[in-house]
Amino acid sequence: MFTLSDQQLPYHNIPAHPDLRLDIKRLDLIHPLISGNKFYKLKDNIRTAQQQGYQQLLTFGGAYSNHIAATAAAGKLLNIPTIGIIRGEELEHQALNPTLTTAQQNGMQLHFVSRQEYRQRHEAEYLARLSAKFPYAYIIPEGGTNTLAVQGCQEILSEKDLQTYDVICCAVGTGGTISGLINASAEHQQVIGFPALKGDFLIQDIQHWTKKSNWLLVQDYHFGGYAKVTPALLDFIQRFEQQYQIPLEPIYTGKMLFGLFELIKQNYFVKGSRILVIHSGGLQGKTSLS
């Protein structure tokens, strides 16, 4: 798709506690829309689609999906037509929000389906019907998470990251990014994920992609679930951005950093711990919820 050198990605030090080192790896700066973890999830999928002769990309998402936005942008950049199966048939008769508007402007065909139909997105029979309807389309799962995506996310951590840090922190959506980080992590490192959704299902999903055990999920900072926010979260994001000049969004990275700062207040980390935070991008989510 396109290449990326780790030297292109800045690390920002955040003086959150005098006894800890906290650095943020700015994956959000890769591309305005194909940013963060989405770059790593898509690159091997798109390469495989091209190698196998597919002429379109088809994927799934909700109205505020970073993955939908990134797939549409990648398709435009590479001149590959894209198709989005969007949850919520009622959206077809409403004004499009900024995420879907941008996806459409980048050439994505939007197909709105009922929530009942959308729940079939992982079922083989439903996927076979989509393949028959769109025979030239390479199908990428919701959120982009599959074997190739996990493989791509393993490249997020550089050799320097493996040698420098004790703890790796990231936001968690479908589990693909954290699974790649876990697989790539060194034996001495702990990987901590902060889910944006309620529920324990992610544990099983992550265990499908990795056999390692040096990870945990902190599930207390989803703020009610996906795309839900509170005044406390929004206030934290505003103060963080003013203090450190690093943009956040309230769906993933804002929740993750809110939770991390709470753990620091609780003295969760061993004195002298070196913590790396993965800024996974998704900043189009700021516009979607405004």
Beta strands, then each sheet from edge to edge (+ up, - down):
strand 1: 11-13
strand 2: 21-26
strand 3: 56-61
strand 4: 82-87
strand 5: 108-113
strand 6: 137-139
strand 7: 167-172
strand 8: 190-195
strand 9: 215-217
strand 10: 274-279
sheet 1: 1+ 2- 10- 7- 8- 9-
sheet 2: 5+ 4+ 3+ 6+
end
